[in-house]
């Protein structure tokens, strides 16, 4: 949410904050954004607050009961509020906004994290809370919800209620009569996005919000069941191919200049930024000639898309600071006094310096991009040549923030570039493997469905769905059929989804199969859902033991349709979870 695309109606009157945001559209009358421009001397002028890099306002970690939330919650909210599911449901019920719309917007904007935003682009209003409300929307929403500005910034319920009140008012303003029509909310979501460019609005709607709706999502205290709806909004144009990086799309920005001649103009470093906002809002503002700022690349919040805006051979205007070697281990002090833009390549990432975790897809996609850049430009792959924005501009920037996984990130960059071996993801198998037992005992006519990690082995009534963050393996013996999937544990959602179809409701025993090893989680969370998306229970399995056999995960009442057993990665860090096979059968 960077720039408002249109003025709200008189019912949603302008505030000074909105006037400041709308000022962007009138540049150059407004401030030039504080980064290098074609007509400057390269000095860079930047003013603004330093930003708070702490995470005191983050949504609390789940409680000891391990409950990841109730997708079927009826909107009642207990005191004190315990889950995001309850918060979204309560706001949805109060303001007659579909809960799916609230969840999808929040997922795209903040990945359901409470953020205390900073300014990445001078004059940008910081975003707050799980809905990333900022500027006018924050003021107007808090007033409509009857909460203070501070409450709307720091309290999750007040923040979501403020956003829901705005969406409801905008729905009235735009004449949306059928509030249950998910597709019909697209124009309302586009207005709320604050994105000015109509093509970027279309990208935000189709490629972000409604893609999130169709994919679904879950964390320990909330879930979004997949909702497929074709938004009532124009489709975005297909971008062309990137000139420098095959995995990126080309969305050229006019905000660049030639690099100076000689050594000072040769790309020598990569700077990591955070957008302090959504992906489409970020690249569209950087590609706006009125903004006076740019970057070479922008990575979306899951790593599924990267936009290139400026050719690597050109100077993008992404950092408003001169180089000081004292900030970078006294490296290359001959560069002191020169604009960092002269010799750097800038990568923006959708998200916030204040957020408490990063999607592994974003980290992996960004690391692959940096590997490619460093290969092409001959840049060393170390912490002095791949640096954060805040390191070189510490007086008013902190991005990418304290929770950017620098060690993992740099190791990934090196691994993708073939520097050394990546850590063995699947070490220490069962030291004394036994002959595999018969995996399929006779079922005596009772119902039995096996969902394998290899969909080629599944029938029409079973499938597994995993993201690109899961890794295929067969290095530990005792797996079911052809192999298994593994992923590192982390405090986020990216479940392996074992799905099975029932023609009618049934009470079934759930059993899991995995290969055991000492690096496995001793509390791998298996979460059971019925076809309506209601969570039936969670079983924490110790995957360090009981490998190469069916292990009882409990008995549950499933319904007609597609049910799920999700293996979450939300467990104590430092281990892996194994998604091999799940069986459901008559007890």
N, C-alpha and C positions, 0 to 999 in steps of 0.2 A: 504494500500500500504506500506508494510514493507520491503520486499526483492524482488529484481528482479529475475524472473525465468530464464531469458536468456539474453544474451548480444544482444543489438540491432545491426543491420547491420551497415557497415561503414557509411551509409547515416545518421544514428542516432548515432553519435560517443559518446564514453564515456567521462564523465566529472569527476573531482575529487569527486563530490558528489555521483555519481553512484559507483565509486570505493569504497567509504566508505560503501555504502549499500551492495555491493557485498562481502565486507569483512566478513559479517555475515556468509556466506556460508563456510568460511575457518576457523572458530573457531576450536581449541582454540588459533590459532595464533593471533586472534583479542582480544579486551578487553572482559572480562567475563560478561559484561552486568550489573555489579554493584549490583547484588542481591545475596542472599545466594546460594552457590553451594555445592555439596557433599563434596568437599575437603576443605572448608573454615572454619574459626573459628566462623562464625556467626556474625562477626563484620559488614560486608557490607561496600562497598566503592562505592560512587556514585558521579559522576561529571556531570555538565551540567548547562544550563541556568535555571532560575527559571520559565520561561514561563509567557506569558501574559494572565491573566485571564479576561481581559476586553472584551467588545463586541462592540467596536467602529466601527468595520468593518462589522457588521452584515447587511444583506439585510434590507433596511428600511421597516417599517411597511407600509401597504397599505394606500393609500391616502383617503381623505374624500369621494371620489366617490364610495368607496366600491367595485370597479371593481376587481374581482378575476382573470382577465386575459382572453385572447382570444385564446382558443385552436386552432382555425382555422386561426391564424395569418399567413400572407404570407411571413414572413421573413423580412419585412421592419422594420426598427428601427428608432424611433423618437429620437430627441435630446431635452432634456436629456432622457436617457433610463428610462422607468417607470416600466416595468414588467420583471420578469424572463422569461416569455413566449417569449417576444420579443428578449431577449438576446439569448436564446437557438435557436430560429428560425433564427436569423441573423448569428450565428456561423455555424449552419447547412447548410445554403445556401452558405456561403462563402467557406466552406471547403468540401462540398459534403459528410457530415456525417449525417446519419438519426437523426432527432431531438429526436426521441424516444430513441435512444442509448445514446445520451448525457444526456437526462433527467433521464434515468434509472440508469446510472452510478452515477450521482450526487445524486440521491435519496438514493442509497445504501451507498455512501460514507459520505454524510453530511446531508441528508434529506433536501436538497435545502437551507441550511444555509451557510452563509459566515463564515468560520472558520479561526482562527489564531492559528494554532496548537502548541502543545508543545511536548516534548519527554516523552513518558511513559516508553520506554525501551532505555537505554543508547546507543547512537550512531544512534538512529532512527531519520531520518529527519522529521521535522514537516510538516504537510499538511496545505495548504492555499486555501482559496476561496471555492466556491460552488462545485468545482471538487476535492478538497483535493490534489492539485498538490504538489509534494515534490521532493527534491533532483534533480536528473538528469532530470526528466520529467518537473519540473518547469523551469529549465534553458533552456532545449532544446525547450520546448513549447513556452516560451516567445520569444526566438530568432526567431522561425519560424513564430510567429504571429506578429512580429515587435513591441513588447511592452517591457518595462523595467521589470526587476524582481519585482520591487516594485509595478508596475501596475498589474502584473500578480498575486501578492499576495493579493492586497487590492481592486481591481476594478473587479466587477462581470463580466462585458463584456470581459475585457482583460483576465480574468481567464478562462472563457468558450472558448474563441477563442484560447487560448494557448492549452487547452485540445483537441479541435477539430482539430487543426493543427497537433498534434501528432497522433491522431487516423487516420487522413487522410494519413499521411506519413507511418504509420504502415500498413494500408490497401494496399498501393502501394507496400510496402516491401513484404507483404505476398501474393500478387497476387490476391487480392479480386477484381474481375472484375465487379460484380453486386453490386453496392453500395446500391441498394434498398432492397437487401435481408437481412432482420433483422437477420435471423438465421445464416447467413454467417459471421456476425460480431463477433460471440462468440470467436473465437481464438484471434482476435484483442483485445477484451475486457480482455481476460485472460492475455495477455502480459502486457497490460496497468495496470492491477491490481497490479503488482509487487509481486504477491504471488509465492513462489518457489515450493511448493509441488503440484504435479499434481492433487491429490485427492482434495486438498483444492481449487485449481483453479476450478475444476468441481463443487464443492459446491458453490463457489462464482458465477459461471455462472448460474447454474440451480436453486439454492435455494435462490439466492439474486437478481442478475440483471434481469434475465428473469422472475422470480416470480414477481418482481416489475413491469415489463412490462405488465404481464398478469393481475395484480390487478388494475393498474391505480392509480392515486393519484391526489390530487388537494389542493392547498392553495389559498390564496387570490390573488396572482399575477402570478400563473402558474398552469397548469394542464397537466396530462399525461393520455390520453384516453387509455383504456386497449388494448393491442396488444398481441395476443397469437401467439407465434412462438417457435417451438422446436429447441433449439440451436444446431448448428453443433459442438457438443463437447461431449466427453464421459460423461456418467453419474457418479455421485459420488457413492462410496460404501456406503451401509447402515451401520451406526454405531451401536454398541451394546448398551444395556441398562446401565444406570448409576448405580454404586454400592451403592450410598447414596441417590439419589433423583430421584424418579420415573419419574418426568417430564423432566429429562435431558437425553442427549445421552452421551455415553462414548467415548472420544477421548484421550486415555492415553498419558501423557507426561512422558518422562524419567527423567525430571528435578525435582526431589524431593529427600528427605532424611527422615530418621526417626526423629520423635520428641524426644527431650531429656526426660529422665525420671523425675519423680517427678512432682510437681505442675507447674513448668515452661513450661512443655510440654503439658499441658492440654489446649485444645481450649477454649479461654475465650473472644475473640473479633472477629468481622467480619469487614474486611476492604473493602471499596467501591473504585474501580478504574475505570478509563476510558481508553480505548485502544488507543485513539488518532488515530483511523483508523477504518477500516471495520471489520466486525465480522469474516469472513473467514480468512482474513489476520492476525487477532489477534490470534485466536485459533491455526492456523497452525504454527505461529512463537513460541508460547508458548509450542507447542507439538514437536518442532524441538530440537533434542538433542544438536545441535550446538549453540543454543541461550543462554543456561545457565540460563533461566528464565522460570517461570511458574506461574500459579494461580490455584486455585481449580476449579473455574467455569468461564465461559464467557457467557454473555447474549447478544443475537443479538439485532439489533436496534429497533425491534418492539415487542420483547418479545415472538415471536413465536417459538424460539428455544433456548435452553441452552445447552452448552457443559460442561461436567465435565472432567477435565484433571488430577486431583490428588485426591486420596482418602482423605476424611476429616481427617482420622487418621494419615496421613502423613504430612510432612512439605513441603509446596510449597515455591518456591523462588520468592516472589512477592513484597517484600518491602526491600529496602536497607537502613535500619535505625535501630538503637537501641532504645529501649523504653525509653522515658523520661516522667515521670508522670506529670511534669510541663506543658506538652502540652495537658494533658487530665484531667484537674480539680483535679490534685494531687491524682488520682486514682491508687491504687496498686503500690505504689512507690517501693515496694520490687522487682518489675520487672526491675527497672532501670538498664541499661547497657546490658540487654539481647536483642538479635535479636528479633524484632517483629514477624518474621516468626515462631518462636518457638511455639507461643500460639495463632496465628490468622488463620482465614480462609479468603482467598482473592477471591473477585469476580470482574472480569473485565466486562466492559460494552462497547459495540460498540458505538463509538461516541467520543466527544471531550469535555474537560473541559471548552472550550471557547464557546460552542454552547449555544444558548439563550433559548432553550426549549427541553424537553425530551418527547418522545412518551409515552403516558399513558400505552400502552401495555408493554413496557420495565419496567416502574416503577412498575406496578402490578406484572409482572412475577418475577422481582427481589425481591419484598417484600414477595411474597409467598415462594421463595427460602430461604430468610433470616429467615422467620418464621420457616421453616422446620429445618434449621441449628440450630437455637437457641433452638428449642424443643429438638433435638437430643443431643445437647452438653450442655444443661443447661446454656445457656448464657443469661444474662438479656437483655431485649429489651428496651434499652435507648440510648441516644446520646453519652454515654461514652463507650459503648460496641459495638455499630454499628457506625463506624467512617470512615471518609474520608482518603484516602491516604495522601492528603496534610496536614491533621491535625497532623499526626505522622511523616511526613517527610517534614516540611514546607520550608526547605532551598532550595529545587529545585523541588517540586511537588505541584500542586494546585488541582489536581483532587479529587472528581468529578466536581469541579468548582462551581462558585457562583450561578448558576441557577439550581443546583440539588434541588428538592423540599423536603428538609429534613423533615419539619413538616408533610406534606402529607405522605411521605414515611414511617416514623416511625409509624404514626397512622395506615397506612395500614398493616404494619408488625404486630402490636398489634391486629388489627381487625382480620386478618387471623388466628391469634393464639388464638382468643377468649378472648382477654383482653379488656373488655368493649365493648360497642356498637359502630359500625361505625356511623358517622353522618347520620341522616335521609336524604336520598337523595331526598325525594319527600314530604317535609312538606307543611303545610298551603294550602290545597286545597281551591277551591272556597268556601268561608264561607256560601254562601247561594245558594246551588245547586237548579236548577230548573228542572222540568221534561225534559227528553231528547226529542228534536224535532225529527221528522221523518228524518232519515239520508238520505233516498233515495227517493226524490220526483220523480214522473213520468217523464220520459225523452221524451215522445211524439215521439219516433222513432229516436231522435237525438243520436249521439255518446256520450257515457258516460263510462269511465273506472275508477274504484276505485282501488287504490293500498293500501292495508291494511298493518299494521305492522305485521300481522300474515300471512305468505305465504300460510298456509293451507286454508285461506279464499280467496286467489287470484286465478283468472283464468289463462289460458295459456298466456294471453296477459299482465300480470302484475306480478311484483315481487319486494320485498324489499331486499336490501343487506346492512347489518350492520356488523361492525367488532366486535371482542370479547370485545371491550371496552364499548359497549353500554349495558345498563341494562334494563331488562324487568320489568315492573311494571303494577299494576292495582289498586293502592291504592287511586287514586283520581277519583271520579265518573265522568261519562260523556264521557268516552273514546268510540271510535268506535270499535265495535265488542268485542274482548276478552282482550284488554289491549294496551299497548304502550311501546316504548323504550325511555329512557332518557340518557343524558350524560352531564357532566359538561362542561361549555364553556371554551375555551382555545384558545391561539393564534397559532393554528396549524390546519391541515386538518384531519378529520376523519368523513366524511359525512355519513349520512343515505341516501341511494340512492333509491328513488322511481322510478322504471323503468316501462315503458309501451310500447307496440308494436303497430305500425300503419301499415296497409297495404298500405296506400298512405298518402301523405302529407295532413295536415289539420291545420286550425287555431282553437285553442282550448283555453277555459278558464281554468285556473288552480286554484284549491281551496284546502285549507288545513284544517285539523281537529285536534284539540288538546284539552287537559284538561288545563284549566287556573289555575294559582296560583301565589302568590306573589314572589315565588322563581324563576319563569321563566324569561327568557331573554325578554327584551322589544324590542330587535332588532335581532330576530332569522333569520339568512340569508337563504332564499330559493333561490337556483340558478337553472335556467332552461337551459337545453342543448338539442339540436336536435340530431338526430341519427348519424350525422357526427362528434359530439363532439364539435360543435360550441356553445359557450355560447350565450343564447338569452336574458338574463336579470337576475337581482337579485331583490328580494323583501324582505325587512326587516319587519318581522311580530312581533307585540307585543303579546307574548304568556301569558302575565299577565291578558289579557282580552279576550273576545270573544270566550270563551271555549264552547265545546259541540255543535258546529255548523260549517257549511262550511264557510270559510272565503276567500274572493276573493284575489288571489295573482297575478292577471293580465292575459292578453290574449297574446298568442305567436304563431308564425308560426312554427309548428313542421314538421318533414320530415318522409318519410317512413322508417321503421326499429325501433330499440329500442331507444327511447328518455328517458330523465331522468329529475327528479326534485330532486335536492340534498339539504338536510337540513344540512348545515354546522354547526360545533360547534365554528367556528371562530367568537367570539363575546366577549364583555367585560366580564372579569373573575368574578366569584362569583355568577353565576346563572346556570340554566340548560336549555337545549332545549328539546322539546318533539316531537318525531317522532311517530305519531299516524296513520294518513291516509292522502292520497292525492287523489283528484278527478280531472280528466280532462274531459271536456265535450264541446259540441258544444255551443257557446255563445247564 
